[in-house]
Amino acid sequence: MSSLQKCAADILYRERVNAMKNTNVKELNEQYRDCPTNEQEYEIDGRKYIVVSHYVEKKDLDEVVFNDAYYQAMNELLHA
């Protein structure tokens, strides 16, 4: 997994945690069941993880691209 993918996963995780504080899983599944999805399989330290992304069209593309670039640059600077 690249550093950009890790940063993006971190952002998505934080957004999901914030959303789940106000909603339970059943409500989220019902709300987004008709949205297109993408399934990716990752292996980290010998463990298999399957990530299902739901495209709900609620992202600000400028913000997402900025955050990805920012986290990638910071990661490269701190771990160079």
C-alpha positions in Angstrom: 0.0 0.0 0.0 1.5 3.3 -1.0 1.8 6.3 1.4 -0.9 8.1 -0.6 -3.3 5.1 -0.2 -2.5 5.1 3.6 -3.2 8.8 3.9 -6.4 8.5 1.9 -7.5 5.5 4.0 -6.8 7.5 7.1 -9.0 10.4 5.9 -11.8 8.0 4.9 -11.6 6.2 8.2 -11.9 9.5 10.1 -14.9 10.5 8.0 -16.5 7.1 8.5 -16.0 7.3 12.3 -17.6 10.7 12.4 -20.5 9.6 10.3 -21.0 6.4 12.4 -21.2 8.4 15.7 -24.5 9.7 14.4 -25.7 6.7 12.4 -25.7 2.9 12.9 -24.5 0.4 10.3 -28.0 -0.6 9.2 -28.9 3.0 8.5 -25.8 3.5 6.5 -26.3 0.4 4.5 -29.9 1.4 3.8 -29.0 5.0 2.9 -26.2 4.0 0.4 -27.5 0.6 -1.0 -28.2 2.0 -4.5 -24.8 3.8 -4.8 -22.1 2.4 -7.0 -19.4 0.5 -5.1 -15.8 -0.6 -5.7 -14.2 -3.5 -3.8 -10.4 -3.6 -3.2 -8.5 -6.4 -1.5 -5.3 -5.5 0.4 -2.9 -7.7 2.3 -1.0 -6.1 5.2 1.3 -8.0 7.4 -0.1 -11.3 6.2 -3.7 -10.3 6.9 -6.3 -9.9 4.1 -8.5 -6.8 4.2 -11.4 -6.1 1.8 -12.4 -2.5 1.5 -15.8 -1.6 -0.1 -16.0 2.0 -1.3 -19.5 3.5 -1.8 -19.6 6.4 -4.2 -22.1 8.8 -2.6 -21.1 12.0 -4.5 -20.7 14.0 -1.3 -17.0 14.7 -1.7 -15.5 18.1 -2.6 -12.9 17.0 -5.2 -10.7 20.1 -4.5 -10.6 19.2 -0.8 -9.9 15.5 -1.4 -7.0 16.2 -3.9 -5.5 18.8 -1.5 -5.7 16.5 1.5 -4.1 13.6 -0.5 -1.3 15.8 -1.8 -0.7 17.4 1.7 -0.5 14.1 3.5 1.7 12.5 0.8 4.1 15.5 1.0 4.2 15.5 4.8 4.8 11.7 4.8 7.6 12.1 2.3 9.2 14.9 4.3 8.9 13.2 7.6 10.1 9.8 6.4 12.8 10.8 3.9 
